[in-house]
Amino acid sequence: MDQLALIIGLLLATVVAVGLGDRLRLPYPVLMLLLAVALTFIPGFPDIEIPPELILPIFLPPLLFATAQRSSWAVFRVRWRTLIMLAVALVVLSTAVVAGAAWLMIPGIGIPAAIALGAMVAPPDPVAVESVAGRVHMPRRLITVLQSEGLFNDAAAIVIFQAAVAAAVGGTRIGPDVVLKFVVGAALAVVVGIAMGWLTSLVTRLVASMVARSAVTLVVPFAAYILAEEFHASGVIAVVVTALEMQRHTRPQDAAERETRTAFWDVVELLVTGLAFGLVGLEIQDVVRTEGSAVFGMAGAAVVVCVLVFAVRFGWLGLLAVSARKQKNLLQPTSAKEVLILTWCGMRGLATLALALALPVALADGTPFPARDQVLVTACAVLLATLVLPGLTLPWLMKVLNASQDGTEERDAARLLARRAQAAAVAALKDHELVKELPPEKVALVKEKMTRLHAELLDGSLRNESLAEKRERGRELAITVQTIALDAARQEVVAARSEPDMDPEVADRVLRQLDLRTMIMPE
């Protein structure tokens, strides 16, 4: 009962943290982490025990799914080089550098355990990045780079970590089969994700209840993750691909369902994020409390690893910026300012904590896992350094660098897409039989604006009918014309969302306005 009360308390604290974060202009996940750490100092505060092997399956699927829903296949087709360089190459490089430093500094750690430590601290967390970057008006191009990186880098880190732990426990070496395992696992995960996306789309079309269709989307991420793991594939990639496939199968006419699902997932994402980072704070304090005064003796190596994590990311992004300028690639950082911002946004989170807690206590022969205490303390130090420090100082950094945007670029893109939608609506009206029944002046009015049609089309042009019949006929005609226009407009926006140069979030914003207008239209 104590653990249930603690979970409920953390959920309520999440709501408070959101309100406080809005006032202070600080990311609520960071506030939740700090609040949870502070709560553990209260005498008699209950402990919460979640098996380490359940942390990733419980929290990663819904959070990855929520983030991936805001992207599209087109984004990854355009950014695949950047994605490989950040989500795979940078993870491997960070793992190698941290492992080398740990092997030199930490007595008796051994190469496999050092590699495990490197894999833990290598992948930035997409949830933390999303919640922090969105509040400081970061350019959308940089946010998209961070989102794309964060959706896939956990997969590479988890494969490396599992191979390193297996080598440490079994007393073997890590071989080149790790690369093959990653490639095969990723390929299988894509197949699982595509199959789950198709199956979900089929199920949602067969289920009549809109509430049930929204509920299915909560079950699907967990199902995709578990199924992929059963096939020894990447659950992370399977969840992301499932979300992208479901977005690809979305239908323009499902306006009410999109609104219901969006509201549902906004609540789920907020509560799960707050709970996850609250538990991160509790676990960090638990690690520190378990180690006691020995933590101070481990601080030196932990600080060095923290500095290396930032330095490697800064250096690698700097190389990408130089190559981007030579190739005129705007899908990567192109200036020192952008490199610094993206470095500061390399926040670690759930994956780092879950992998740290998943470390075995002993090896196959019963001896303690090499330097396990030092590895845990170092991982927690990196998590705090990369999450709390940037989370609290990013608004200041953006102000100093004068890098914040006022949203003009997004508004212009939305305005351009809205014009496309309006043109599609007008074109559909031109070719429809019912429009020919309208007077010419009303056709012109529809072309200029698709608002207030109900009142404006109720005129007396139908001379051979009674006043009541004229009004009813005008009302039906107005609704029909508006339906035709909105259907064509939504179709245009849904198609535009899959275009390579279209920001999915801009398309979603315009589509939501059309959906809302459809839902308030009289029947």
SVG drawing of the C-alpha trace seen along z (x, -y; Angstrom):
<svg xmlns="http://www.w3.org/2000/svg" viewBox="-44 -38 89 58">
<polyline fill="none" stroke="black" stroke-width="0.4" points="0.0,0.0 2.9,-2.4 4.2,-1.9 0.8,-2.6 0.5,-5.7 3.9,-6.8 3.1,-6.3 -0.2,-8.3 1.8,-11.0 4.3,-11.3 1.5,-11.6 0.0,-14.4 3.4,-16.0 3.7,-15.9 0.7,-18.1 2.2,-20.6 5.6,-20.4 4.0,-21.3 2.3,-24.4 5.5,-25.4 7.5,-24.8 5.2,-27.1 5.7,-29.9 9.4,-29.5 9.9,-28.6 11.7,-25.4 11.2,-21.8 8.9,-19.9 10.9,-16.6 13.9,-18.3 11.7,-19.7 10.2,-16.2 13.7,-14.7 14.8,-17.3 11.6,-17.0 11.9,-13.3 15.5,-13.6 14.3,-16.1 11.5,-13.8 13.8,-11.0 15.4,-13.1 12.0,-13.0 12.3,-10.5 10.3,-7.3 9.8,-8.1 8.8,-4.7 11.0,-3.0 9.7,-1.8 11.0,1.4 10.6,1.9 12.7,4.8 15.4,3.3 14.4,5.5 10.9,3.9 11.9,0.2 12.6,0.1 9.5,2.2 7.2,0.1 8.3,-3.4 10.1,-3.4 7.2,-2.1 4.6,-4.8 7.2,-7.7 8.8,-6.6 5.5,-6.1 4.2,-9.5 7.4,-11.2 7.4,-9.2 3.8,-10.1 5.0,-13.6 7.4,-12.5 7.0,-10.8 8.8,-8.4 9.7,-11.4 11.8,-12.9 13.9,-9.8 14.3,-9.3 15.7,-12.8 17.8,-12.6 19.1,-9.1 22.7,-10.1 22.4,-12.4 20.5,-9.7 23.3,-7.1 26.0,-9.6 24.2,-10.6 22.1,-7.6 24.7,-4.9 28.2,-6.4 28.1,-8.9 26.8,-6.2 29.7,-3.9 32.3,-6.7 31.0,-7.8 31.0,-4.2 34.6,-3.7 35.9,-6.9 34.2,-6.5 35.2,-2.8 38.8,-3.6 38.9,-6.3 37.1,-4.0 39.5,-1.2 42.4,-3.5 41.0,-5.2 39.0,-2.5 41.1,0.3 39.9,3.8 37.0,2.8 38.0,4.8 37.2,4.1 33.7,5.6 32.5,3.7 34.0,0.5 32.2,0.9 29.0,1.5 29.5,-1.8 30.2,-3.5 27.0,-2.1 24.9,-3.3 25.9,-6.9 26.0,-7.1 22.4,-7.6 20.6,-11.0 17.0,-10.7 14.3,-11.9 11.7,-12.6 14.0,-14.9 15.1,-16.7 11.5,-17.1 10.3,-18.6 13.2,-21.0 13.8,-22.2 10.2,-23.0 10.1,-25.6 12.9,-27.7 11.7,-28.3 14.6,-26.3 14.6,-26.3 12.4,-23.5 15.3,-22.1 17.4,-21.5 14.5,-20.0 13.9,-17.6 17.6,-16.6 17.4,-15.8 14.1,-14.0 15.4,-11.8 18.6,-11.0 16.8,-10.2 14.3,-7.8 16.9,-5.3 20.1,-5.7 18.8,-3.6 18.7,-0.6 22.5,-0.8 23.3,-1.4 21.2,1.5 22.8,4.0 26.3,2.9 25.4,3.0 23.9,6.5 27.0,7.8 29.4,6.3 27.5,7.6 27.3,11.1 31.1,11.0 31.7,9.8 29.5,12.4 30.7,15.3 34.4,14.2 34.4,14.0 35.4,11.3 33.2,9.0 33.4,9.9 32.4,8.4 29.1,10.4 27.8,7.4 27.5,5.5 25.7,8.4 23.4,8.7 22.5,5.0 21.8,5.1 19.7,8.3 17.8,7.0 17.1,3.7 15.8,5.4 13.5,7.8 12.3,4.8 11.3,2.9 9.3,6.0 7.6,6.2 6.8,2.5 5.4,2.5 3.2,5.6 2.0,4.0 1.2,0.8 -0.8,2.5 -2.6,4.8 -3.5,1.8 -4.9,-0.1 -7.0,2.9 -8.3,3.4 -9.2,-0.3 -11.3,-0.2 -13.2,2.8 -13.9,1.4 -16.9,-1.0 -16.2,-2.6 -13.9,-5.7 -12.8,-5.2 -11.8,-1.6 -9.9,-2.7 -7.9,-5.2 -7.3,-2.6 -5.8,-0.3 -3.1,-2.8 -2.0,-2.5 -1.7,1.3 0.1,1.4 3.5,-0.2 3.9,2.4 2.8,5.2 5.3,4.1 8.1,3.8 7.5,7.2 7.0,9.0 10.3,7.6 12.2,8.6 10.8,12.1 12.3,12.3 15.6,11.0 15.0,7.8 15.1,4.1 12.0,3.2 12.9,-0.5 13.0,-0.4 9.8,1.7 7.9,-0.9 9.1,-3.8 8.3,-2.0 4.8,-1.1 4.1,-4.7 5.3,-5.9 3.3,-3.2 0.1,-4.2 0.6,-7.8 1.1,-6.7 -2.2,-4.8 -4.1,-7.7 -7.2,-8.7 -8.3,-12.3 -11.9,-11.7 -11.0,-10.5 -11.2,-14.0 -13.0,-13.1 -10.7,-10.1 -7.6,-12.2 -8.8,-14.8 -9.7,-12.1 -6.4,-10.3 -4.3,-13.5 -6.0,-14.6 -5.6,-11.0 -1.9,-10.8 -1.1,-14.3 -2.3,-13.1 -0.5,-9.8 2.8,-11.4 2.6,-14.0 1.9,-11.6 4.3,-8.8 7.1,-11.4 6.6,-12.9 6.4,-9.4 9.5,-8.2 11.7,-11.1 10.3,-11.0 11.4,-7.4 14.8,-8.4 15.2,-10.9 14.3,-8.3 16.7,-5.7 19.6,-8.2 19.1,-9.1 18.9,-5.4 22.2,-4.7 23.9,-7.6 22.5,-6.5 23.6,-2.9 27.2,-3.9 27.4,-6.3 30.7,-8.2 32.3,-6.0 30.7,-8.2 33.3,-10.9 36.1,-8.6 34.4,-7.8 33.7,-11.4 37.0,-11.9 36.4,-9.3 32.7,-10.3 33.6,-13.9 36.1,-12.9 33.5,-10.7 30.9,-13.6 33.4,-16.0 34.2,-13.4 30.5,-12.8 30.1,-16.5 33.5,-16.8 32.9,-13.8 29.5,-15.1 30.8,-18.6 33.7,-17.3 31.6,-15.0 28.9,-17.6 31.6,-20.0 32.9,-17.6 29.3,-17.2 29.0,-21.0 32.2,-21.3 31.0,-18.6 27.5,-20.1 29.0,-23.4 31.0,-21.8 28.1,-19.8 25.5,-22.5 23.6,-20.1 21.0,-22.0 19.9,-18.8 23.0,-18.9 24.4,-21.7 26.0,-24.3 27.6,-26.7 29.4,-26.8 26.3,-28.2 24.2,-25.2 26.9,-22.8 26.9,-24.2 23.1,-24.1 22.9,-20.5 25.8,-19.5 24.0,-21.0 20.8,-19.2 22.4,-15.7 20.5,-14.9 20.6,-11.4 17.5,-9.9 15.6,-6.6 17.8,-4.4 20.9,-5.4 19.2,-4.7 17.6,-1.4 20.8,0.0 22.7,-1.0 20.1,0.8 20.2,3.8 23.8,4.5 24.1,8.0 25.4,8.2 27.7,11.2 29.5,13.0 28.9,16.6 31.4,17.9 29.8,16.0 32.4,13.2 31.1,9.6 30.6,7.7 33.8,5.7 33.6,2.1 29.8,2.3 29.5,-0.5 31.7,-2.8 29.8,-2.1 26.5,-3.0 27.7,-6.2 29.3,-7.3 26.2,-6.6 24.1,-8.6 26.6,-11.4 26.4,-11.6 22.6,-11.5 22.5,-14.5 25.2,-16.4 23.6,-16.1 20.0,-16.5 19.8,-18.9 22.5,-21.3 21.4,-21.8 17.7,-21.7 18.1,-24.6 20.5,-26.7 19.3,-26.1 16.9,-29.1 19.9,-31.3 22.1,-29.8 19.6,-30.3 19.2,-34.0 23.0,-34.6 23.4,-33.0 20.3,-34.8 19.3,-31.5 15.6,-31.5 13.0,-31.9 9.7,-33.6 7.8,-31.0 7.7,-33.1 9.1,-30.3 6.6,-27.8 3.7,-30.2 4.8,-31.0 5.0,-27.2 1.5,-26.7 0.1,-29.7 1.6,-28.2 0.1,-24.8 -3.3,-26.4 -3.3,-28.1 -2.6,-24.8 -5.5,-23.3 -7.8,-26.1 -6.8,-25.8 -7.6,-22.1 -11.0,-22.8 -11.8,-25.4 -10.7,-23.0 -12.9,-20.3 -15.9,-22.6 -15.4,-23.7 -15.9,-20.2 -18.8,-19.2 -22.3,-19.0 -23.9,-20.6 -21.9,-23.9 -23.6,-24.5 -26.8,-25.1 -25.3,-28.1 -25.5,-31.6 -22.2,-32.9 -21.7,-35.4 -21.9,-32.6 -19.3,-30.5 -16.9,-33.4 -17.6,-33.8 -16.8,-30.1 -13.5,-30.5 -12.4,-33.4 -13.5,-32.0 -14.7,-28.6 -16.3,-30.1 -19.8,-31.1 -21.2,-29.2 -24.3,-28.2 -25.5,-31.7 -24.2,-33.1 -25.8,-30.5 -29.3,-31.0 -30.5,-33.4 -33.7,-33.7 -32.4,-32.5 -34.6,-29.4 -37.8,-31.2 -40.3,-28.4 -40.1,-27.1 -41.6,-28.3 -39.5,-30.3 -39.0,-27.2 -38.1,-25.0 -35.7,-27.6 -34.0,-27.8 -33.8,-24.0 -32.5,-23.6 -29.9,-26.3 -28.8,-24.8 -28.4,-21.3 -26.5,-22.8 -24.2,-24.8 -23.3,-21.8 -22.7,-19.7 -20.5,-22.3 -18.5,-22.8 -18.1,-19.0 -16.7,-18.8 -14.3,-21.6 -13.1,-20.3 -12.6,-16.8 -10.5,-18.1 -8.5,-20.3 -7.8,-17.5 -6.7,-15.2 -4.2,-17.8 -2.7,-18.3 -2.5,-14.5 -0.6,-14.1 1.6,-17.1 2.6,-15.6 4.6,-12.8 6.5,-15.2 10.3,-15.4 10.5,-19.1 7.3,-19.3 7.6,-19.6 5.1,-17.0 4.2,-19.2 3.3,-22.1 1.1,-19.7 -0.5,-18.4 -1.2,-21.9 -3.1,-22.8 -4.8,-19.4 -6.0,-19.9 -7.7,-23.2 -9.5,-21.5 -10.5,-18.7 -11.9,-21.1 -13.9,-22.9 -15.3,-19.6 -16.3,-18.5 -18.3,-21.8 -20.0,-21.7 -23.8,-21.1 -25.2,-17.7"/>
</svg>
